[in-house]
C-alpha cells in the first residue's frame, strides 16, 4: 500500500512600481500596493481559497485519512493578515484538524540558499517563528524555493534540526534508483530526503504507485510554471483523496510522518544545485547574465543593510530577494513571468536594478561610519 505525500505551495510576490533611472534619489516608493492586492485577491478568489476549502472539506469527510502539507511564504502571510483575514482563519482551521503539516521555507520565497547561507538560515528561523505563532506548529520538514536542493543545503537543514527535506525527482536519480523511496542525503546523519514530482491535474492515472512513497508537489498561486487552469485543478483536488484512498488503496502521510515511518533505502548525492523545474537546475532564475548580475548586486548589500539596523530598509531588501523577480528576467520562451514586469525580461532587469541602486544608496547613507 503506497503512501501519498501531497505538498502545496502558496506565495504572492509584491508587485514593483515602474521605477526609472530618473527616479533614483528622488523617490523611495518601490511597491505597487494596489497591483499587489489586485493579484493577491484574484489568486485567492479563483484558486487559493477554494482549494483550502476543498482540503478542509475532504479532511473532515475522510476523518483524518486525508493529510497534506502546506508551504506558505511569509510574504503571503503578511499580505493576507489585513486585507484577507479569512484566508488565515481557514488556515488555522486546517491546522486545528491535525491533518495539515506546515513546512519550513525561506520567509520571502527567496534565492538566499544560493546568494547567502547566513541570510538563508535567518529567513528559515523567521518563517518557523511565524508558523509557530499563527498555527502552533514548529516545522520539522523543509521545502526550499522551487525545491532547490544540494548536498550542502541538506547539511545546513539537518544542522537546524529538521527531519526531512523535499526535492524534485527528475534529473536527480540514476536509472537504478526509484523515485518512490526515501533517501539519505550524502554526508547527512539523520535528515531524510523526500522526492517529488509535479502534481498532474489530468488525473491520478498517470501516477504509478510502485514503491513506498509517492511525493507530489503543486503550487496554488496562479503565476507559476506549474500552474494550471483554475477549474481543472480545483475539480482534480476535490476528487483526488477519494481516488487515491479507494482506487489506488493508498494512504496519505505528511513529510514528517514519512521521515518517521520509513527508513532511508540508500544514500543519494547531489553536489550541484537541483530544482523541481525543467531543466532541473538554477537556470529558471539564474540562466542569463542579467539574472546573475541582479543576484550578485542584491547580496552584496547584505552586510551594509544589516549593519544599518533599519527595519524598513531590511524589509525592502528582503522583499527584493523574491525568486519571482528573477523569473521575470528569464529569456526562455517557455518561462512564465511571475509578476508584472513592465515589459520584456530586459525591462524587468532594468526596473529591478534601478530600485536596488536607490535602495543601496539609502542603505549607505544610513550605515554608521566606522571610527577613524
PEZI-V158243 format. One record per run of one state. SS is the DSSP state (alpha for helix, beta for strand, coil for the rest). FROM is the first residue (numbers start at 1). LEN is the number of residues. If there is no record, write none. Layout:
ss/from/len
SS/FROM/LEN
SS/FROM/LEN
This chain:
ss/from/len
coil/1/2
beta/3/8
coil/11/5
beta/16/1
coil/17/4
alpha/21/3
coil/24/7
beta/31/1
coil/32/1
alpha/33/29
coil/62/6
beta/68/5
coil/73/1
alpha/74/10
coil/84/1
alpha/85/12
coil/97/3
beta/100/3
coil/103/1
beta/104/1
coil/105/5
beta/110/1
coil/111/1
alpha/112/4
coil/116/1
alpha/117/19
coil/136/5
beta/141/2
coil/143/2
alpha/145/3
coil/148/1
beta/149/1
coil/150/1
alpha/151/9
coil/160/4
beta/164/5
coil/169/14
beta/183/3
coil/186/6
beta/192/7
coil/199/5
alpha/204/3
coil/207/6
beta/213/7
coil/220/10
alpha/230/18
coil/248/3
beta/251/2
coil/253/2
alpha/255/7
coil/262/4
beta/266/3
coil/269/5
beta/274/1
coil/275/8
alpha/283/4
coil/287/2
alpha/289/12
coil/301/1
alpha/302/7
coil/309/2
alpha/311/9
coil/320/2
beta/322/1
alpha/323/5
coil/328/17
alpha/345/22
coil/367/6
